[in-house]
Amino acid sequence: MGLPVVLGAQLTCTFGIAPSALVVVPKGPPVMIENKLAASVMDNVPMLNIMPFGMCNSLANPTVVSATAAALGVLTPMPCIPVTTAPWVPPSPTVMLSGPPTMLVPNSAKLMCAWAGVISVVNPGSTTVMIPP
C-alpha cells in the first residue's frame, strides 16, 4: 500500500539546494484526496507543476557551466529552472485519475531533469488514504 501524492507534496532535486512544492492543476474533473487535488504522473510541467529548487549545482546546466567558467573553475550555483520532458515514473498500475495513473509513495516516484537531476517526492502531502500498488 502506498500514499497518494497530492497538491503541496514536498519535492527535492539531487542538484537543487532547496525543496519545492508540487502544484497540481486539474485536467478534467478534479480528483480530491483528503480535500487536496490528487497528482497524476502527468503533473510534470516545469514552472506549472514543478517549481524551482532554489539554486542548481549541476554541471549539465549551461548557466552553471558558464558561471563556473567565469569564476575560473570554482563551482558557482545558478538559479534552478527545472527542465522535465517525461512523466513521473513508475506510475500506479491500479489507480487512474481522469485518465493518467496516479503517483504513490513509497513507490519511489521519480522525475528526471534534463540537467541530470533526479526529482523525488519527500512528503506526499497525504497521510491517511492508502492505495494498493
C-alpha positions in Angstrom: 0.0 0.0 0.0 1.2 3.5 -0.8 0.3 7.1 0.0 -1.1 9.1 -3.0 0.8 12.3 -3.9 -1.4 15.4 -3.7 -1.2 19.2 -4.1 1.6 20.7 -2.0 3.7 17.5 -1.8 7.3 18.3 -0.9 9.8 17.6 -3.7 13.6 17.6 -3.8 16.1 17.5 -6.6 19.6 15.9 -6.3 21.2 19.1 -7.7 18.8 21.7 -6.1 19.6 23.5 -2.9 16.1 23.9 -1.5 12.9 21.8 -1.5 9.9 22.7 -3.6 6.2 22.0 -3.6 4.2 20.2 -6.2 1.4 22.2 -7.9 -1.5 20.1 -9.2 -3.7 21.7 -11.9 -6.9 19.7 -12.6 -7.1 18.3 -16.1 -10.8 17.4 -16.3 -13.0 16.6 -13.3 -10.8 17.2 -10.2 -10.0 14.2 -8.1 -9.7 15.0 -4.4 -7.9 13.0 -1.7 -8.0 14.4 1.9 -9.5 17.6 0.4 -6.5 18.2 -1.8 -6.1 17.7 -5.6 -4.6 14.3 -6.4 -1.5 14.3 -8.6 -1.0 12.1 -11.7 2.1 11.1 -13.5 1.4 13.9 -16.0 1.9 16.6 -13.4 5.5 17.1 -14.7 5.4 20.5 -16.4 8.2 22.9 -15.3 7.1 26.2 -13.8 3.5 24.9 -13.8 3.7 21.8 -11.7 7.4 21.7 -10.8 8.7 24.9 -9.2 12.4 25.8 -8.9 14.6 24.2 -6.2 16.5 27.4 -5.2 19.9 27.2 -6.8 21.2 24.5 -9.2 24.6 22.8 -8.7 24.6 20.6 -11.9 27.4 21.0 -14.3 25.0 19.7 -17.0 23.1 23.1 -16.6 24.6 25.6 -19.1 24.1 28.5 -16.8 26.1 26.8 -14.0 28.8 25.9 -16.5 29.2 29.5 -17.8 29.1 30.9 -14.2 31.7 28.3 -13.1 33.9 29.2 -16.1 33.6 32.9 -15.3 34.7 32.1 -11.7 37.9 30.3 -13.0 36.6 26.8 -12.3 35.0 27.4 -8.9 31.6 25.8 -8.9 29.1 28.6 -9.0 25.4 27.6 -8.4 22.8 29.4 -10.6 19.0 29.7 -10.2 17.2 26.5 -10.8 14.9 26.3 -13.7 13.7 22.6 -14.0 13.6 21.1 -17.5 11.5 17.9 -17.4 10.2 16.2 -20.5 8.8 12.8 -19.4 6.1 11.8 -16.9 6.8 10.6 -13.4 7.9 7.0 -13.1 6.8 4.5 -12.1 3.0 5.0 -12.3 0.5 3.3 -10.1 -0.8 0.3 -12.2 -4.1 0.2 -10.3 -5.4 3.8 -9.9 -6.2 6.2 -12.7 -7.1 9.9 -12.3 -9.4 11.0 -15.1 -7.1 9.2 -17.5 -3.5 9.1 -16.4 -2.3 7.0 -13.5 -1.7 8.4 -10.0 1.7 8.6 -8.2 2.3 6.7 -5.0 4.9 7.0 -2.2 6.8 4.9 -1.3 6.7 3.6 -4.9 9.6 5.9 -5.4 8.0 8.2 -7.9 10.9 9.9 -9.8 11.1 12.6 -12.4 14.2 13.3 -14.5 15.5 16.8 -15.2 17.5 17.4 -18.4 20.3 18.9 -16.2 20.9 15.4 -14.8 18.9 15.9 -11.6 16.5 13.4 -10.2 13.4 14.9 -8.6 11.7 12.8 -6.0 8.8 13.1 -3.5 9.9 13.6 0.1 6.4 14.1 1.6 3.4 13.1 -0.4 1.1 15.5 1.3 -1.5 12.8 2.2 -1.4 10.8 5.5 -4.5 8.6 5.8 -5.6 7.3 2.4 -3.7 4.2 1.3 -3.8 2.9 -2.3 -2.7 -0.6 -3.4 0.3 -0.6 -5.7 
